[in-house]
């Protein structure tokens, strides 16, 4: 079934050992262990090319470059996902605060967090880790 059409998406389920074999060490740390990367020192924060951002773990299409903007945070930021069912949300209660974690709806990989301080039209800032994404340029 195709995501983005109100249909359920087929979930990707792998063992921890499979993820370790298939992902780079940085991708594994971010996607599977809920890690983060340094601001301004990651692959896509300043990327201005046109295309799509996919989950580095399973290839799920997550964000369009049309929704990307410079939030000044040093991480790739988007106003919205490519479709409402591309991502899921979880409460993150680490660091003595409550944030909204964004995970891939297909494989459950940690992508980043969403905040309510973004620009119009959504007012959202999907602050993602480059290591959780794979960029595919438009041809």
N, C-alpha and C positions, 0 to 999 in steps of 0.2 A: 504494500500500500504506500501511496505517496504522502509524505508529510506536507502540511500546509493546506490540506483539503478537508480538515475536520475528521480525518481517519486516523486510527491508531497506527503508530509506526512500529515496525518490527525491532525489538530491543536486541542489542548486542551484549552478550554475556560471555566473559572470558575469565579464566583463572588469573590469579595474581602473577603466576609464572608466565602465562601467555602474554600479559600486558608488558612484563619486564623484557621479554624477548622482542616484542614488536615496536616498542617505543624507545626513544633515546632516553638517557638518564634524566635529562631536564623535563622532557615531556611526561615521563612517569611520575616524577616528583610533583609536577603541577596537576596533571590530570587525575592521578590515582591517589596521591597523598595530600591533595588540597594545598599545594605550595603556591608560591608567588615568585615573581622575578623583580629585579631592580627596575625602578622607573627610569626612563630615558636610555636604558641599556638593554633594549629588546628589539626583536626583528621588525615589528610592524607598527610601532607607535607613530612613526613619521611617514609611513607608506601612503602615498597619494595616488597609486595606480588604481585603475578601475578593474573590479572583479568581485569575487566572492571569497568569503572566509569560511572554511570548513573545519569541523572538529578534527584535530590531528590524530585522534584515537580511532575514529570510525568513519570519517568522511562525511558525516551529516552536514548539510548546508546550513550555516548558522546566521551569517550576517552578510549584507551587501556593502560594498564600498560607498554606495549612495547614502547609507545611513551613518557613515563614519564621520567623525569630526575631531578637531583638536581640543581636548578638554583641558590641556595644560598640565595634566597629571603625569604624563610620561608613559601611559599605557594606551593601547588602542581602545578608543571609546566609540560607542554607537548609540543612536537614539532609539533603536528598536531592532529586534531580531528579524530575520528574513521572513519568518512566519511565526504566528503565536505558539505553534506546537513544536518549534525547533528546539526550544529550551524549556527547562523546568526550574522551579525555585525551591530553595530550602532555607530554613533558618540557620544562621551561623552565629553561635553565641560565644565565639572565641574572643580573646582580647577584651574581656569585660564590657562587651557591647553586643547589640543584636544587629546583624546586617543580613541582607538577603543575598544568599549565594546563588549563582547561576550555574546550572549544570546542563550538559548535553542531554536532550531528551532521549536520544538513542542509546548511548553507552553509559550515561551517568557521570561522565568525566567532569571534573571541576574546571570551569572556564574563568570565573572571576566573580564579581559582585555587581548588583544594580543599585543605583542611588537615585533619589528624587531631586537632583540638582542639575539636571541636563537642560538643554535648550528645547524650545518648541519644535515640533508640534507635540511631542510626548512628555517633555519635562523629565525624561529619564536619561541616566548616564550608565550604559552597560560598559563597565570598566573591565576589560578582558586581559588575560595573559597571552602574549604572543606565542609562548610555548604550548598553549592549548589549541592553537589555530594553525591551519595550513591555508595559504593564500593561493587562489587560482585566478590568474589574470584573464580578463576578457580578450578574446581573439579578434 
